[in-house]
Amino acid sequence: MKLRTVATSVTLLGQVFISGCAMQPKTLYYWGEYQNQVHEYLQSADGGDIQKQVSTLEAGIEKARSGGQSLPPGYHAQLGMLYYAQGKPDQAVEQLQLEKSTYPESAIYMDRLLARFKKS
């Protein structure tokens, strides 16, 4: 009888351990393909396929919204830079201002980028 109790306890303990390992922790931000897109942009001499990167980041925004998650710092700034590269300055400014309001610590850098956009 005691052997059965010990075996049951070990089995239950093992199941708890395995189920605990299988669970993914919820991250603070929805990263999606953001890091891969930044890497692609920086590694390519011409920035890579800008339209593909824009589409991927826009899709990431929708996924984050539908999942109730926040986007990481830099996400909107990167999308703004891509819009600017596409010749869409209004959308670029909108994204940079969104980055600035979401992450106030980026205000100085965003203000510099916005000033450059206004000059050109």
N, C-alpha and C positions, 0 to 999 in steps of 0.2 A: 504494500500500500504506500509506503514512504517513497519507494523508488518511482512510482507513478506520479506522485506529487512533485518530486524533484524534476522529473522529465518534463512535466507540464510547465513548471516554472521556467526551466531553461528554454523551452520552446517559446513561451510567451515573451521572455526577455529577448530572445533572438529576433522575434517578429518586430518587437518595438525598436530594436537597434536597426534592423534593416529598413523599416519604414521611415525612421528618422534620417537615415542616410539618403534615401530616395527623394526626399523633399528638397526642392530648390528654394533657397532663401529669396524673399522678395527684395529686389534692389530698389534703391532710392529713385533711380531714373530709368526711363525706357531708352536703351541705347540703340536697339535695332541694328541697322547697318551704318550708323553714323561713323564709327571709328574706321570701318573699311572704306567709306567714301572719302574721308579726310586723307587717309593713306593713299588712295588712288590719285586724289587731286595733287598731293604733294610729290608723288613719285613720278608723275608724268610731266614732261617738259611743257606741254600745252594744256595741262590741267585734266587731261583725259576726256571722256565723253561727258560733257557738262550736262546735257539734257538727261542722260541716264541718272546722273548723280542727283539732279534736281527732283526727278520723278521718285527716286528711292527715298530721299529725305522727306518729300511731301507725303509719301505713303507712310513713312515712320511717324509723322505728326498725327495722321489719322489713327494709326494703331495705338499710339500713346493716349490719344483722347478717348478712344473707345474702351481702353483698359483703365482709364482713370489715372494714368501715370504722368509724371512730369518728364520733360526733356532735359538732357544734361546741359551744363554750361557750354556755350559755343555752338550749339546746334543751330539756333536761329541766325547767328553771325555767319556760319558757314553757308547756310542757305542764301543769306543776303549777298554774300560774295559771289556765289554762283549765279544768282539773278543778275548781278551787276555785269558779270562776264557775258551773260546772254543779251545784254543791252536792255535790261528791264530795271532802270534806276528807281522807279516808284516802288516796285516790290522789294528791291534791295533795301531801300530806306525803311520800309515798313518792318522788315525782318530785323534790321539793326536796332531799331527803336524798341522792338519787342524784346530783343536780347537785353538791351539796356534796362528796360523796366522789370524784366524777370530777374536779372542778376545785376543789381545796382553797382556791385564792385567792378563791373566791366564798363562803367559809364565813361571813364576817361578815354579808353581805347575806342569805344563805339563813337564817341564825339569826334575823335580824330578821323575815323573812317567816314563819318557823315560829312565832315568838313571837306574831305578830299572829293567825295562824290559831288558836292555842290560846286566845287571849283571846275570839275570836268564837264 
